[in-house]
Amino acid sequence: MNLTFKHVPEPDISNLSPYVLHCCLVNKFFDNAIGINVPRSRFLPVKATSDLLLVQSDLYTLNDGFVTRNPARANPANPSIELGPEFKKVANFLNRFKTIPSIIELDSLKLTGDVWFGAGVTLKQNMGVKLEIPDGDVIENKVILL
């Protein structure tokens, strides 16, 4: 058994410093064991909420138990997605979307701050909106929409 330890920054439980234990079994301990090379196209790792957004979106479809790329997507590359700390935890991420937006035509997305999505949203091309309020501006009884 080959053991490696990976420190997990910013643990969910206070006063603990958790580690993820990665282990792999060595083939020599099993009779007739073989290794196989599985291409990245056969699985979709979800290590961050940005990955979760990809797999929950319409970018992928489920056909006969297999997850496949939606043929409506012309660009062979996945969209580049950067989510701020408000989206880091899965519960916070899920609460910020009434439904996951359509991203078939999305090239890149950058979200930071207190952003919430309604139902039926479609994101296209390059998304990243910066809200700037000028020096000395007074905002009173207003709703600011982007």
Sequence and secondary structure as in RCSB ss.txt:
>XXXX:A:sequence
MNLTFKHVPEPDISNLSPYVLHCCLVNKFFDNAIGINVPRSRFLPVKATSDLLLVQSDLYTLNDGFVTRNPARAN
PANPSIELGPEFKKVANFLNRFKTIPSIIELDSLKLTGDVWFGAGVTLKQNMGVKLEIPDGDVIENKVILL
>XXXX:A:secstr
 EEEEEE SS SSTT   EEEEEE  GGGSTT       GGG     SHHHHHHHHSTTEEEETTEEEE TT   
SS  EEEE GGGSSHHHHHHTBSS  B TTEEEEEE SS  B TT B  EEE       TT    S     
